[in-house]
């Protein structure tokens, strides 16, 4: 007997033969298989057998719809607005049985169903429907197309920003039933504004007022936004508010919950996580919720029967998207207000030049408080003037003059004191103590910095420096050219040893601080809210903010100062703000008078004389010198277009993340600015889009970037 026969007598020894028998049985069985995604030979839908699909290809020369055949088995699910998968790029030669086959699978949106196609060739079939949930409605599609045309971009790129990624678990859960409209709220703190109660009444009665709102300093603006949204909901319509960051969204969310209770609004922020955010977005899309508070991406939220769109602090850079085609929240909401004929509210404690232009043109009306209300709400703002210089001769050169020290001492008797520092870290930039020569890295010549009080390293390559000496004079002693938030906190901690010192910056941002004596050192935009308000505030190193080589430097500095000063108690309660900057500067004077609107009007008048945005429309075109020249030569620009430049573009600093407008490492790029007068912006965007599409259809070559209405033009 062979060894194989001996193993076959064991019951377990027949396993290989049994497995082979099972495999052969399954192979011969008539088991239905999944149909190939080409749906070869499958019957088509009897009615509307053609699906018009937007494929997820962001290239401009493919910014169009493509027709596909609808198999009968997908007829029920393949409805307008759903996500689909299609085969793309097969060409017209691979046709079998009257159907185009081949190509790679790609995502898309089904836009509409048609009885027949205007394409005369063979159509490929839909591969499958990803989900029967309609996520792209006609209003969102029209808005996305308008945004793409305005910014010379593709519809697919806009929809990447407008429709969040799918989450199957969130999609499988039903949304709650919608609640009935709430009663119209009382005016509350809107009574402080002359036109405030009338604005709320217009919203509650179904009107569509447009207003630029200069909010009074203090803690009431979240409640005022909540009342505007509640008044809109009372009319049976929806409301949308977009804020710069998650902390601000949390304040408005809390105010809405306190006013209306749970279940009436959705919070759309990146902090929520993909599943929760998509679940909230679906509740809005399904009509379960008609009020939305969110950050930048919420500007596309599909709110049903939209009655109010609002943006808070439109000057914040977070409102400008860093992904193509780089839309700005303010401009998108203006489009929604115009197309949807709904109310528009642009609010902030400061005022941008674009907001001033909306009022100047008559598109929106001003919504402001009188000077008497302002004197009650605003703190006292002081500068280092001639009187201070007479008492303290070194006050102009000192980083913390005696006025600042005295204000801190007085403020700490009754509450926390805020200290705003434009730079984070300990000593962001260093120089030789003897000759003031900037301290440079021996390896890459990058600037040396001290992130903390011990380590010394390069801001570009990150290498540690342990034996630095000045190449000019040989000294080994360093001084700080710019003092950061950590160093400031250390200095204040030594001066006030019995007072706790808290820091808030990019690495660790505090949401709030208690109403107790403390020093809170913060970088701009990271200031925590103090319960009961700050007793005082110091705005240090004003020169670092005003002196930036940028068209918006003064406007941005005033916005940052106003935001910080708005957290301080009003003057009747003893609130004081000291700004350490040249008193004669226009932004400083605007802060002292608390007149951001006047500052914005003067900036607007100057830009009108120079032909700068927002009076004119402008676009930037960036690329290598050869590619930029070829692009500008081929583009059929409007006759009134003016080309400024080109000028060299600085590359990204080594060791730091590359910004969208930076030149790639090792490449020399140039930038040209294209300027047209008002009314020609659409023609400029269309010309740039057509030139870029033609260029990409020919193979592209070197990369050229287009950005309409760039936020930074130098």
C-alpha positions in Angstrom: 0.0 0.0 0.0 1.4 3.4 -0.9 1.8 6.2 1.4 -0.9 8.2 -0.4 -3.4 5.4 0.1 -2.5 5.3 3.8 -3.2 9.0 4.2 -6.6 8.6 2.4 -7.8 6.2 5.1 -7.6 9.1 7.6 -10.8 11.2 7.5 -8.8 14.4 7.6 -6.5 13.2 4.9 -9.1 13.7 2.1 -9.2 17.4 2.5 -7.3 18.3 -0.6 -9.5 16.1 -2.8 -12.7 17.5 -1.2 -11.5 21.1 -1.8 -10.8 20.3 -5.4 -14.2 18.7 -5.8 -15.9 21.9 -4.2 -14.0 24.1 -6.6 -15.0 22.1 -9.6 -18.7 22.1 -8.5 -18.7 25.8 -8.0 -17.0 26.4 -11.4 -19.7 24.3 -13.2 -22.7 25.8 -11.3 -24.8 28.4 -13.1 -24.2 31.2 -10.6 -25.1 34.7 -11.9 -22.1 37.0 -12.1 -21.9 40.8 -11.7 -22.4 42.5 -15.1 -19.3 44.1 -16.6 -19.3 47.9 -16.0 -19.4 48.4 -19.8 -23.0 46.9 -19.7 -22.4 45.2 -23.0 -25.6 44.2 -24.5 -27.7 45.4 -21.6 -31.1 47.0 -22.3 -31.3 50.8 -21.9 -33.9 52.7 -19.9 -37.2 53.1 -21.8 -37.6 56.7 -20.9 -34.8 59.3 -20.9 -32.1 56.8 -21.8 -29.3 59.5 -21.9 -27.6 60.9 -18.8 -25.7 64.2 -18.9 -22.7 63.9 -16.6 -20.2 66.3 -15.2 -17.0 64.3 -14.8 -14.6 65.1 -12.0 -11.9 66.5 -14.3 -10.7 69.9 -13.2 -8.9 70.7 -16.4 -10.4 73.7 -18.2 -10.6 72.2 -21.7 -12.9 69.5 -20.3 -15.1 71.9 -18.5 -18.3 70.6 -20.1 -21.0 67.9 -19.8 -20.6 64.4 -21.4 -23.5 62.2 -22.4 -23.8 58.5 -21.3 -26.3 55.8 -21.8 -28.5 54.7 -18.9 -28.8 50.9 -18.5 -32.3 49.7 -17.5 -31.1 48.4 -14.2 -29.8 51.8 -13.2 -32.9 53.7 -14.3 -34.4 54.1 -10.9 -31.2 55.3 -9.1 -29.8 57.4 -11.9 -31.6 60.6 -11.0 -30.3 64.1 -11.4 -28.0 65.2 -8.7 -26.6 61.7 -7.7 -22.9 60.7 -7.7 -22.0 58.2 -10.5 -19.0 56.4 -11.8 -18.3 56.5 -15.6 -15.6 55.3 -17.9 -13.7 58.2 -19.5 -11.0 58.5 -22.1 -11.7 55.4 -24.3 -11.8 57.3 -27.6 -14.2 56.7 -30.4 -12.6 53.6 -31.9 -13.3 51.1 -29.2 -17.0 50.5 -29.9 -18.7 47.1 -29.5 -22.4 46.5 -30.2 -23.1 50.2 -30.5 -21.5 51.0 -27.1 -18.3 52.7 -26.4 -16.1 50.7 -24.1 -12.8 51.1 -22.3 -11.3 54.0 -20.5 -10.7 54.6 -16.8 -13.3 54.8 -14.1 -13.9 58.3 -12.8 -16.3 60.0 -10.5 -19.0 62.4 -11.7 -22.4 64.0 -11.0 -25.5 63.2 -13.1 -26.8 66.6 -14.1 -29.9 65.7 -16.1 -31.7 62.9 -18.0 -32.5 63.4 -21.7 -34.5 61.6 -24.3 -31.7 61.8 -26.9 -28.2 63.0 -27.1 -26.9 65.7 -29.5 -23.7 63.6 -29.8 -23.8 61.5 -33.0 -21.3 58.8 -32.0 -21.7 55.8 -29.8 -22.2 56.4 -26.1 -20.6 54.6 -23.2 -22.9 53.4 -20.4 -22.9 54.6 -16.8 -20.7 52.2 -14.9 -22.8 52.5 -11.7 -24.6 54.8 -9.3 -22.4 55.5 -6.3 -25.4 56.5 -4.2 -29.0 57.3 -4.9 -28.8 60.3 -2.6 -29.2 63.5 -4.7 -26.5 65.9 -3.5 -26.3 68.4 -6.4 -29.5 70.4 -6.9 -30.2 72.9 -9.6 -29.5 75.9 -7.4 -26.1 74.6 -6.2 -25.2 73.7 -9.8 -26.1 77.2 -11.0 -24.2 78.9 -8.2 -21.1 76.7 -8.8 -21.2 77.5 -12.5 -21.4 81.3 -11.7 -18.4 81.0 -9.3 -16.4 79.0 -11.9 -17.0 81.7 -14.6 -16.2 84.6 -12.2 -12.9 83.1 -11.2 -11.9 81.6 -14.6 -12.0 78.1 -13.1 -13.7 74.8 -13.9 -17.0 73.7 -12.6 -15.5 70.4 -11.4 -13.1 72.3 -9.1 -15.9 74.4 -7.6 -17.9 71.3 -6.9 -14.9 69.8 -5.1 -15.3 72.7 -2.7 -19.1 72.8 -2.7 -20.0 69.1 -2.1 -18.3 67.4 0.8 -16.9 63.8 0.4 -19.5 61.0 0.8 -19.7 59.1 4.0 -21.8 56.0 3.7 -22.7 55.6 7.4 -23.9 59.2 7.6 -25.9 58.9 4.4 -27.7 55.7 5.6 -29.2 57.5 8.7 -32.4 59.5 8.2 -32.5 63.2 9.0 -34.9 64.5 11.6 -38.2 66.1 10.6 -38.1 69.8 10.1 -39.4 72.0 12.9 -42.0 74.7 12.4 -40.8 78.3 12.0 -40.0 80.0 15.3 -41.7 83.3 16.4 -40.0 86.5 15.4 -37.5 87.6 18.0 -37.4 90.9 19.8 -34.8 93.5 18.7 -32.7 93.0 21.8 -29.3 94.7 21.5 -30.1 95.7 17.9 -31.9 98.6 19.5 -28.4 100.2 19.8 -28.4 100.7 16.1 -30.6 103.3 14.5 -31.7 101.0 11.7 -31.3 97.7 13.6 -35.0 97.0 14.5 -36.1 97.9 11.0 -33.6 95.5 9.6 -35.0 92.7 11.7 -38.6 93.5 10.8 -37.7 93.4 7.1 -36.2 89.9 7.6 -39.2 88.7 9.6 -41.6 90.0 6.9 -39.9 88.2 4.1 -37.9 91.2 2.8 -34.4 91.2 1.3 -32.4 94.1 2.8 -28.7 94.4 2.1 -26.6 96.0 4.8 -22.9 96.5 5.7 -22.9 96.3 9.5 -20.2 97.9 11.6 -20.7 96.1 14.9 -20.2 97.8 18.2 -17.3 96.5 20.3 -18.2 94.1 23.0 -19.7 90.6 23.4 -23.1 91.1 21.9 -22.5 90.5 18.2 -23.0 86.7 18.3 -26.5 87.3 19.8 -27.2 89.9 17.2 -26.3 87.5 14.4 -28.5 84.9 16.0 -31.5 87.3 16.1 -31.1 88.1 12.4 -31.1 84.4 11.6 -34.1 83.8 13.9 -36.0 86.7 12.2 -35.3 85.1 8.8 -36.5 81.7 10.0 -39.7 83.3 11.3 -40.6 84.2 7.8 -40.4 80.6 6.7 -37.0 81.0 4.9 -33.5 79.8 5.5 -30.4 81.6 6.8 -26.7 81.1 6.2 -23.8 82.7 8.2 -20.1 82.2 7.4 -17.4 83.1 9.9 -13.6 82.9 9.8 -12.8 80.0 12.2 -14.2 77.3 14.4 -13.9 79.4 17.6 -16.1 82.1 16.1 -18.5 79.6 14.8 -18.8 78.1 18.3 -19.8 81.5 19.7 -22.6 82.0 17.1 -23.6 78.3 17.6 -24.0 78.9 21.3 -26.0 82.1 20.8 -28.4 80.4 18.3 -28.9 77.4 20.7 -29.7 79.8 23.5 -32.1 81.7 21.4 -33.9 78.9 19.5 -33.0 75.7 21.2 -31.6 72.5 19.7 -32.4 71.1 16.3 -33.0 74.3 14.3 -29.5 74.9 12.9 -26.5 73.0 11.6 -22.8 73.7 12.4 -20.5 73.1 9.4 -16.9 73.3 10.4 -13.8 71.1 9.7 -13.5 70.4 13.4 -16.7 68.3 13.4 -15.0 65.4 11.5 -16.1 64.0 8.1 -19.0 61.9 9.3 -20.7 64.5 11.5 -20.1 67.3 9.0 -21.6 65.2 6.2 -24.5 64.3 8.3 -25.2 67.9 9.1 -24.8 68.9 5.5 -27.3 66.2 4.4 -29.8 67.5 7.0 -29.5 70.9 5.3 -29.8 69.3 1.8 -32.8 67.3 2.7 -34.6 70.4 4.2 -34.6 69.2 7.8 -32.6 72.3 8.9 -32.8 75.7 7.4 -30.2 77.6 9.4 -26.4 77.1 8.9 -23.4 78.4 10.7 -20.1 77.4 9.3 -16.6 78.3 8.1 -15.4 78.9 4.6 -16.8 75.8 2.8 -20.3 76.5 4.2 -20.7 79.3 1.7 -22.0 76.7 -0.7 -24.4 75.1 1.8 -27.6 74.0 0.0 -30.0 75.9 2.3 -33.7 75.6 1.1 -35.6 78.8 0.5 -32.6 80.9 1.3 -33.6 84.3 2.8 -30.4 85.6 4.4 -26.7 85.2 3.7 -24.2 86.8 6.1 -20.5 86.9 6.5 -18.6 88.0 9.6 -15.2 89.7 9.4 -14.8 89.5 5.6 -11.2 90.9 5.8 -9.9 87.7 7.5 -7.7 85.7 5.1 -9.5 82.5 6.1 -12.4 83.6 3.9 -10.2 83.2 0.7 -9.9 79.6 -0.4 -6.4 78.4 -1.2 -7.8 75.8 -3.7 -8.6 76.5 -7.3 -10.3 78.6 -8.4 -9.7 80.5 -5.1 -13.2 81.9 -4.4 -13.8 84.4 -1.6 -16.7 84.0 0.8 -17.8 87.6 0.4 -18.0 87.4 -3.4 -19.8 84.0 -3.4 -22.4 85.3 -0.9 -22.9 88.4 -3.0 -23.7 86.1 -6.0 -26.1 84.1 -3.9 -27.9 87.2 -2.7 -28.2 88.6 -6.3 -29.3 85.3 -7.9 -31.5 84.2 -5.0 -32.9 87.6 -4.3 -32.3 87.2 -0.6 -31.0 89.5 2.2 -27.3 90.1 2.6 -25.4 91.1 5.8 -21.7 91.9 5.9 -20.6 92.4 9.5 -17.5 93.1 11.5 -16.1 95.4 14.2 -13.9 96.9 11.4 -14.6 97.8 7.8 -12.9 96.6 4.6 -12.5 98.6 1.5 -14.7 96.2 -0.3 -17.5 96.7 2.3 -17.1 100.5 1.9 -17.5 100.1 -1.9 -20.7 98.2 -1.5 -22.1 101.1 0.5 -20.6 103.7 -1.9 -22.2 102.1 -4.9 -25.6 101.8 -3.3 -25.7 98.0 -3.5 -25.9 97.9 0.3 -26.9 100.3 3.1 -24.9 101.1 6.2 -25.9 99.7 9.5 -24.1 101.7 12.3 -24.6 103.0 15.7 -24.3 106.7 16.6 -21.4 108.2 18.5 -23.2 108.1 21.8 -23.6 104.3 21.7 -20.0 104.0 20.5 -18.7 105.9 23.5 -20.5 103.6 25.8 -19.3 100.4 24.2 -15.8 101.2 23.1 -12.8 101.4 25.4 -10.5 104.4 25.8 -7.6 104.1 23.3 -4.3 105.8 24.1 -1.1 106.3 22.2 2.4 107.4 23.1 1.9 111.1 22.3 3.7 114.3 23.0 2.6 114.5 26.6 4.0 111.0 27.3 7.2 111.9 25.6 7.6 115.0 27.8 7.4 112.8 30.9 9.3 109.8 29.5 12.0 110.8 27.0 12.6 107.2 26.0 9.0 106.3 25.4 9.2 106.5 21.7 12.1 104.0 21.5 10.9 101.8 24.3 9.0 98.6 23.4 7.0 99.0 26.7 6.9 102.7 27.7 5.8 103.8 31.1 2.2 104.4 29.9 2.0 100.7 29.0 3.3 99.5 32.4 1.0 101.8 34.2 -2.0 100.6 32.2 -1.1 97.0 33.0 -0.9 97.7 36.7 -4.2 99.5 36.8 -5.9 96.8 34.7 -4.7 93.9 36.8 -6.5 95.4 39.8 -9.9 94.5 38.3 -9.4 91.8 35.7 -7.3 90.2 33.0 -5.1 92.2 30.6 -4.6 91.3 27.0 -1.2 91.8 25.3 -1.1 91.5 21.5 2.2 90.6 19.9 2.6 90.4 16.1 5.1 87.5 16.3 4.9 84.1 17.9 7.9 82.2 19.5 10.6 83.6 21.8 12.9 85.5 19.4 11.8 85.0 15.8 14.7 87.0 14.4 18.2 87.6 15.8 21.1 90.0 15.1 24.6 90.7 16.4 24.4 92.7 19.6 27.4 94.9 18.7 27.0 95.7 15.0 23.3 94.7 14.4 24.3 92.4 11.5 21.5 89.8 11.0 22.4 86.4 12.3 22.7 83.9 9.4 23.0 80.2 9.2 26.5 78.9 8.2 25.0 76.2 6.0 22.2 77.9 4.0 22.5 81.6 5.0 19.0 81.5 6.4 17.9 83.6 9.4 18.7 82.3 12.8 15.9 82.2 15.4 15.3 81.1 19.0 12.0 79.3 19.2 12.5 79.0 22.9 15.0 80.7 25.3 17.7 78.1 24.9 17.9 76.5 21.4 19.2 78.4 18.4 18.4 77.1 15.0 17.9 78.1 11.3 14.4 79.1 10.2 15.1 77.6 6.7 17.0 74.4 7.1 16.3 73.7 10.7 19.9 72.9 11.7 21.0 73.8 15.2 23.6 76.4 15.8 25.8 76.0 18.9 28.9 78.2 18.1 27.7 81.2 16.3 29.8 84.3 15.9 29.3 87.4 13.8 31.1 87.4 10.4 31.3 91.2 10.4 32.8 92.0 13.8 33.4 88.6 15.4 31.1 89.1 18.4 29.3 86.0 19.8 26.5 87.9 21.6 23.0 88.1 20.0 20.0 90.4 20.4 16.4 90.1 19.3 15.4 92.1 16.2 11.8 91.0 16.8 10.5 89.9 20.2 8.0 87.1 20.1 5.0 86.2 22.2 7.0 83.8 24.5 9.7 86.4 25.2 7.1 89.0 25.9 5.3 86.6 28.3 8.6 86.0 30.1 9.4 89.7 30.5 5.9 90.5 31.8 6.1 87.5 34.1 9.3 88.8 35.7 7.7 92.3 36.0 4.5 90.9 37.6 5.6 87.8 39.5 2.4 87.3 41.4 0.2 87.4 38.3 -0.4 84.3 36.2 0.7 84.6 32.5 -1.1 82.7 29.7 -0.1 82.6 26.1 -2.3 81.9 23.1 -1.0 81.4 19.6 -0.9 79.1 16.6 0.5 76.1 18.5 -2.0 76.5 21.4 -5.0 78.8 21.1 -7.2 79.5 24.1 -10.9 79.9 23.7 -11.6 81.9 26.8 -10.0 83.0 30.1 -11.7 83.6 33.5 -12.5 87.0 34.8 -9.6 87.2 37.2 -6.3 89.2 37.2 -4.0 87.6 34.6 -1.7 88.6 31.7 -2.8 87.0 28.4 -0.2 87.3 25.7 -1.6 86.5 22.2 -0.7 86.7 18.6 -3.2 88.5 16.3 -6.3 86.4 15.7 -5.7 84.0 18.6 -7.0 86.3 21.4 -9.2 84.4 23.8 -12.5 85.9 25.0 -12.4 87.0 28.6 -15.5 86.5 30.8 -16.7 90.0 31.5 -14.2 91.5 29.1 -10.6 92.5 29.5 -9.7 95.3 31.9 -7.1 96.6 29.5 -5.1 95.7 26.4 -1.6 96.5 25.0 -1.1 96.4 21.3 2.7 96.0 20.9 5.0 96.5 17.9 2.6 98.3 15.7 5.3 99.0 13.3 5.6 95.3 12.4 2.0 95.3 11.2 1.8 98.7 9.5 5.2 98.4 7.8 4.5 95.3 5.8 5.0 95.9 2.0 1.4 95.2 1.1 -1.5 97.3 -0.3 -3.7 96.1 2.6 -1.1 96.6 5.4 -2.9 99.5 7.0 -6.4 98.0 6.6 -5.2 94.7 8.0 -3.4 96.3 11.0 -6.5 98.3 11.9 -8.7 95.1 11.6 -6.4 93.2 14.0 -6.2 96.1 16.5 -10.0 96.6 16.4 -10.7 92.9 16.9 -8.4 92.8 20.0 -9.7 96.1 21.4 -13.3 94.9 21.0 -12.6 92.3 23.7 -11.9 95.1 26.2 -14.6 96.6 28.5 -16.2 99.8 27.6 -14.8 103.2 28.7 -17.5 103.7 31.4 -16.3 100.4 33.0 -12.6 101.6 32.9 -11.5 99.7 29.8 -8.3 101.1 28.3 -6.2 100.2 25.2 -2.7 101.3 24.7 -1.2 101.0 21.2 2.6 101.2 20.9 3.0 102.7 17.4 3.6 106.0 15.7 0.6 108.2 16.7 0.4 110.0 13.4 -0.2 106.9 11.3 -3.6 106.8 9.7 -4.6 103.3 11.1 -3.6 104.4 14.6 -5.7 107.6 14.3 -8.6 105.6 13.1 -8.3 103.3 16.1 -8.1 106.2 18.5 -11.3 107.7 17.0 -12.8 104.2 16.5 -13.6 105.1 12.9 -12.9 102.1 10.7 -15.5 103.2 8.2 -13.8 106.5 7.7 -10.5 104.8 7.2 -12.0 102.4 4.6 -13.5 105.3 2.7 -10.2 107.1 2.5 -8.5 104.0 1.3 -11.2 103.5 -1.3 -10.8 107.0 -2.6 -7.0 106.5 -2.9 -7.4 103.2 -4.7 -9.9 104.8 -7.1 -7.3 107.4 -8.0 -4.6 104.7 -8.6 -7.0 102.2 -10.3 -6.4 99.5 -7.7 -9.0 96.9 -6.5 -11.8 96.9 -5.6 -12.4 99.8 -7.9 -10.9 97.9 -10.8 -10.9 94.1 -11.4 -7.5 92.5 -11.4 -6.1 89.0 -12.1 -2.6 87.6 -11.6 -0.9 85.3 -14.1 2.2 83.5 -12.8 4.6 81.1 -14.4 8.1 80.8 -15.9 9.1 83.8 -18.1 8.7 81.8 -21.3 5.4 80.3 -20.4 4.1 83.7 -19.2 5.1 85.5 -22.3 3.5 82.8 -24.5 0.3 82.9 -22.5 -0.1 86.7 -22.6 0.6 86.7 -26.3 -2.1 84.1 -27.1 -4.8 85.4 -24.7 -7.4 87.6 -26.4 -7.7 90.1 -23.6 -10.3 92.8 -23.6 -9.2 96.0 -25.4 -9.3 98.0 -22.1 -7.1 95.5 -20.3 -3.8 96.8 -18.9 -0.8 94.5 -18.2 1.3 95.4 -15.2 4.7 93.7 -15.1 5.9 91.1 -15.2 8.0 91.0 -12.0 9.9 88.2 -10.3 8.1 86.0 -7.9 9.9 85.1 -4.6 10.3 81.4 -4.1 9.1 79.5 -1.0 11.5 79.7 1.9 13.3 76.4 2.6 11.8 74.5 5.5 8.4 76.2 5.2 5.2 75.0 3.5 4.8 76.3 0.0 2.0 78.7 -0.5 -0.1 78.5 -3.7 1.5 81.7 -5.2 5.1 80.8 -4.4 7.4 79.7 -7.2 8.5 76.0 -7.0 11.9 75.3 -5.4 14.7 75.9 -7.8 12.6 77.7 -10.5 12.4 81.3 -11.4 8.9 82.5 -11.9 7.4 85.9 -12.9 4.0 87.4 -12.3 1.9 89.8 -14.4 -1.1 91.7 -13.2 -4.0 92.3 -15.6 -6.3 95.2 -14.8 -9.6 96.1 -16.3 -12.1 98.9 -15.4 -15.4 98.1 -13.7 -17.8 96.1 -15.9 -15.1 94.2 -17.7 -14.3 91.7 -15.1 -16.4 88.9 -16.7 -14.7 89.5 -20.1 -11.3 89.3 -18.5 -12.1 86.0 -16.7 -13.6 84.5 -19.9 -10.5 85.5 -21.9 -8.1 84.0 -19.3 -10.2 80.8 -19.1 -10.3 80.4 -22.9 -6.6 81.0 -23.2 -5.8 78.5 -20.4 -8.2 75.9 -21.9 -6.6 76.2 -25.4 -3.1 75.9 -23.9 -4.0 72.8 -21.9 -5.7 71.1 -24.9 -2.4 71.4 -26.8 -0.4 69.7 -24.1 0.1 72.5 -21.7 3.8 72.8 -21.4 5.1 74.8 -18.5 2.6 75.5 -15.8 0.8 78.9 -15.7 -1.4 79.8 -12.7 -4.3 82.2 -12.9 -5.9 83.9 -9.9 -8.8 86.4 -10.3 -9.0 89.0 -7.6 -5.8 88.0 -5.8 -5.8 89.0 -2.1 -2.1 89.9 -2.1 -0.8 92.2 -5.0 2.1 93.7 -3.0 
